[in-house]
Amino acid sequence: MTDTPANERLRILQAVEDGWKAFTRAPWRFLLFQALVAIIALPFAAMAGLGSARITSYPVFLDVHPVGAGVLLIVGLVGYIIVMLWGIVGIIRGAWQCLEGVKPDFKTFTRWDGEATGRLFIRGVELFVLIAVIGLICSLAGFGLAQINLALAIIPLIIALVFFVYLSINQKFLPFIALFNNNGSFEAIQKGRSVVDPSWWTVLWFFIVEAVINAIAAAFQYGGLFVVLPVLICISTAAYRQLFGSEDQTGLISEN
C-alpha cells in the first residue's frame, strides 16, 4: 500500500466522486455482504424485541418467562451489536481496498477481526460516555437554574445542543480512526477533534451533502436506503483519507 499524507483541506466533491468509483468496483459484493449481515442480524433483533416486549408486559405471540425474556434480551442485543460491528468493519475494509484501486474478494468483507471490532466498540462507548457526562452536567445546571428562574433552564439545554452538534461533526470519522489508528483511551476522540476542527465547517457541509444523498435514496424507499449505505461509507472513507491520510497503522487491510 502506498501511503498518502493527510491533507488539511477536505474536497467534498472529490470525496463523493472517489467514493462512488470505489463502490462501482465491487457493487454486488458490497450489497451481498450487506444482505448477509442483515440476514444474520435479524434473528438477534427479533430475540431482543421479544425479550423487551415481555419485560415491559407488552402483548406478544409467545408467553416467555421473565427470566427467559431477560436472557433473550441480553443475547439478542449482544448478538446484534457484534453482527453490526462485524458488518461495519467489513464494509469499511472493502471500501478502503476499492479506494486503493483493488477489487476486493468476498473474504475481504467477511473476515472476522476481533481486535478491530473491539476497538470500534470501545471507541463508541467512549464517545457515548463523553456525551452522557456533558448531558448530565447540563441537566444538573438546568435543574439548578430552574430553582432561580424557570426561563434560565433553557440555557444549559442550548449549550448541550451546541456541544452535541459540535461533537457529531468533529467525531464524524471516529470509526475510521478506531480501525486504522493506534490510539489509547479517548485519544481517538482527541485526534478527531484536532484534525477536523480546522476544517469543521467544511466537514459540516460534507455531513449535509451525505444527508441529502441519503434523503434522495429514501425517496426510493428501502431499496434506495439499502444501496446508499455502502456508497456513503465509501464516500466517508474517501473523505477520511483526505483528512487523515491513507496509512493503515493497525494492519486492518493487510491481515490475513
Secondary structure, 3 states (H helix, E strand, C coil): CCCCCCCCCCCHHHHHHHHHHHHHHCHHHHHHHHHHHHHHHHHHHHHHHHHHHHHCCCCCCCCCCHHHHHHHHHHHHHHHHHHHHHHHHHHHHHHHHHHCCCCCCHHHHHCCCHHHHHHHHHHHHHHHHHHHHHHHHHHHHHHHHHHHCHHHHHHHHHHHHHHHHHHHHHCCCHHHHHHHCCCCCCHHHHHHHHHHHHHHHHHHHHHHHHHHHHHHHHCCHHHHHHHHHHHHHHHHHHHHHHHHCCCCCCCCCCCC
